[in-house]
Amino acid sequence: MNQPQTMKTTVTKRKVNWIPLPDPVREEEVKLELTWSADERTRAAVERQAALMGFATLTAYLHQALASVIAGNEADTFVFDDGRLVHGCDLRH
């Protein structure tokens, strides 16, 4: 019977300084002009969600959804002292 192979790894700890993303965009600051298309099933899902949330148009719903995601990601983005951008969840690993 074969034994599973194990791989030995080493982790090198390195101290880095990081700061929140300077001047992240907030949801109300996101400016988008959307042109979009979708297959029938996806469009039906967008229509359901837009109606459920009370949006007058599908584009208004998509704009708000994208603005929310962009702003949320910006709020959780950090810059290491070497210039790398990192999402906050990556810092927990």
C-alpha positions, -999 to 999 in steps of 0.1 A, spaced: 0 0 0 14 34 -10 19 60 17 8 95 8 36 118 0 42 148 22 59 180 12 80 199 36 77 236 34 93 265 53 78 298 60 100 329 61 85 356 82 92 391 69 81 423 86 64 447 63 46 479 69 12 484 53 -13 512 53 -50 515 42 -54 525 6 -50 562 4 -81 580 -7 -103 550 -14 -135 558 -35 -167 557 -15 -199 542 -30 -215 576 -36 -184 587 -55 -184 559 -80 -193 572 -115 -201 546 -141 -218 546 -175 -230 511 -182 -237 493 -215 -245 457 -208 -259 426 -223 -268 392 -208 -282 359 -217 -319 353 -210 -314 335 -177 -290 362 -163 -312 390 -174 -342 374 -156 -321 372 -124 -311 408 -127 -347 418 -133 -358 398 -102 -332 414 -80 -338 449 -93 -376 445 -87 -371 430 -53 -349 460 -43 -372 486 -58 -350 499 -85 -367 518 -114 -343 503 -140 -320 474 -144 -291 497 -150 -298 516 -118 -296 482 -99 -264 472 -116 -248 506 -110 -256 504 -73 -244 468 -70 -211 476 -87 -206 508 -67 -212 488 -35 -186 461 -45 -160 487 -56 -163 508 -25 -163 477 -2 -132 463 -19 -115 497 -17 -122 500 20 -105 466 25 -74 473 3 -40 479 18 -7 490 3 25 474 15 56 495 19 70 479 -13 40 491 -33 20 458 -35 -17 461 -32 -34 435 -9 -70 428 0 -76 427 37 -86 390 37 -51 382 23 -35 396 54 -51 369 76 -31 341 58 
